[in-house]
Amino acid sequence: KQRTIGDALEVIENGINCSQDKSGVGEKITRIETIAYSKINYFKTGFSKLNKKQKEKGRLIKGDILFSHINSPIHVGKTAIYDGSEPLYHGINLLKLRTKSNIDNNFFNHFLVNLFQSGYWKKNSKQSVNQASVNQTDIKSVPFSYPPLLEQQRIAAKIDSVLSEIDKIIKIRGSEQHEVRALKMVVKKKYLNQEMSRKITSLGEACSFFNGKAHEKDIKDDGIFTVINSKFISSNGKIKKYTNKQMFPLEVGDIVMVMSDVPNGKALAKTYLINKDKTYSLNQRICCIRTDKYDASYLQT
């Protein structure tokens, strides 16, 4: 199954519908202009006196991403991350995106920025006179492949570091603002495309597969090998059975996976990473996945 943006999101929703003005009285409410330059501009907000229910619904938390889903064609799809430096509430004119725990919000926002800069939303938005829009279904259906969390954080940190160096150079040389944006766009495209387009291969190409063997039913307590079965894997190694005969030895770095499970199938496709050498034996209906091309803990994720 192909992963999408929808798989990465814990929350995607509209903001609170409230009357707002520019009086400076009340709570700050996001507007389209708040993220016009892909950063939160606290001077470009509306103001509204919110009740308790509105505050609970609209309060942004650090790391939330604001997405411009209704705008002119050249601006639809812009995003910005809320940094939490000032209290801010989510207005109706932007979508709020909140990533799941296994997705780094900074990495995800870089992906969204790259998507916007590639012209994706300009081409795929619904357009009328001087206005374009995308809905939640449009956004959630966009393909989004991502590595494990630590790798996401490494990539995001690398991009941020390079952009920070560019800012320093620009400040010294005094380049014009449009040159700054153009240079940043090139850098983001370079690093994101480089990391996102790493060669994707199949498990069949990257790994070898082995089936386990049936062990004797009466398992003796004086054995030295732990038999890997579905109960062992589903309990993450907490349940152990011992035998005095090793039928199929396993190695450190092997990944074992339940291929069939009865009666309820709850353990089906669950995996366990072998972290001790020569102490395990593989039972039937359990598959061993072995690779010397990739880090096993990376592959298991």
SULSUL-V820743 format. One line per field, one symbol per residue. ss: DSSP state (a for helix, b for strand, c for the rest). A space follows every 50 residues. Layout:
BEGIN
ss = ???
END
This chain:
BEGIN
ss = cccbaaaabbbbbbcbccccbcccccbbbbcaaaacccccccccbbbbcc caaaaaaabcccccbbbccbbcccccccbbbcccccccbcbcccbbbbbc ccccaaaaaaaaaaaaaccaaaaacbbbccbbbccaaaaaccbcccccaa aaaaaaaaaaaaaaaaaaaaaaacccaaaaaaaaaaaaaaaaaaaacccc ccaaaacbbbbcbcccccccccccbbbbcaaaaacccccccbbcccccbc ccccbbbbccccccccccccbbbccccccbbbbccbbbbbcccccaaaaa c
END
